[in-house]
Amino acid sequence: MLTSEENDLLCRVENDAPMGQLMRRHWVPVCMSEEVAEPDGAPVRLRILGREYVAFRDSDGRLGVLDGHCPHRGALLALGRNEDCGLRCLYHGWKIDVEGTVQEMASEPPESALKTKVKHEAFPVEESGGFVWAYLGPRDAMPAFEPPPFAADKSAQVSILKIKIPCNWAQIQEGQIDSAHSSSLHYSDMKPARVGGAEADDKSWYRPSTDKSPKLQIERTPYGFHYAAIRRPIKNAATHNYIRVTEYLAPFVSLIPPNNIYNVASVNVPVDDTTTMFYFIAWGNPETCTPTDEWRRFCHAVPGVDLNPDWSPIRTLDNNFLQDRDAMRGDDSFTGIPGIPNQDIAMWVGMGPIVDRSKDILGASDMAIVEFRRLMVDAAKVMAETGEAFGVGATLQGVQSYQEVIPKEVDWRTKVARESQAAE
């Protein structure tokens, strides 16, 4: 359980909240590359950590992330014209380039020197792993950009779905590092099977265990923590364990145990205190990894079908997430909600915009949740007291999630270390 004050430290990200300040000192994935793929295409309105930004790709293909309001009178730049290597505000025609230089002031007389005195706020930008990343913190604290683990190999297929979720980032993040819930909530999609390890096809994921009560072991890392969920396997249960190791890369990224054809990751970026952009990622060998369109269909997160134009889902709390009670009467659907992310979203949103953690009743399967809360509440306190942001500068090279059926005498920590070294 957390006190109300601790819960605020964990959840609040707007204005001067310590958690938001911590996040700003990391490189933030602000949108998908596909949203700004076209030079002179439509600008993308962004709201991140309670503040307005705009992203665009200019005529020469350069990416820009700017403060979202025109420096003149505060109009939204995302409504502007993207033309001639600049973003032109509709209100009075001021045009600003990717570096924040005001190139033109149509409303000012030609002899005016005002544009030489105005510099709009622009942010450092990198493109990697299908995302546009921006550094939104103080420039003197900016770390070097390091590609995320799902983009360490530039030839890898990275398939991303995006959903705007009306709840706080922390309850989503807790769901991403909670291995125990998958055996119940996702039972119809993560089916027990007599397989050698986690497998997948275009219909379901399969895992070699019927055990719904994993034993957890946790190890803190410089970038967050990882933990093993240890289950009885279907085969060789007397001599082997089924191990699923999840990695939490503070503050945004989780690496979820893979299957035989692709790896899985998630990224959670707070829009504000009560809204989050959730990205769910399949990535890996382009010969086996599911393409983006197929990934979105598999997860029932197809824009224009399952999602509105602003990436919000058509399944909401008001319509009970379009839950099909008839489907629940048989063996085909435990939840009556199609798609692994949609099942999670129903749980997260149903908790309320910000869950009250003072009322939790936690058990042995919640060890990773306890670790996450302890880690990030302490990190917020340190941020408030010293300005030091947890995880900044920690190398992510070789970090990866892991799953395997292994002999009981083998320590999963040793296996993870070996697998990570092999991936470097």
Secondary structure, DSSP 8 states (H G I E B T S, - for coil): ---HHHHHHHH--STT-HHHHHHHTSEEEEEEGGGG-STT---EEEEETTEEEEEEE-TTS-EEEEESB-TTT--BGGGSEEETTEEE-TTT-EEE-TTSBEEEETTS-TT--GGGT-B--B--EEEETTEEEEE-S-GGG-------GGGSSTTSEEEEEEEEESS-HHHHHHHHT-SGGGGTTTTTTEEE-S-SS-EE-SS-EEES----S-EEEEEEETTEEEEEEEE--SSSTTTEEEEEEEEEETTTEEEE---SS-EEEEEEEEEETTEEEEEEEEEE-TTTS--HHHHHHHTT--BTTTB-TTS-BS--TTTGGG--HHHHTSSS-SSS--SHHHHHHHHHHHT-SS--GGG----GGGHHHHHHHHHHHHHHHHHHHH---TTTT---TT---EEEEEETTS-HHHHHHHHHHHH-
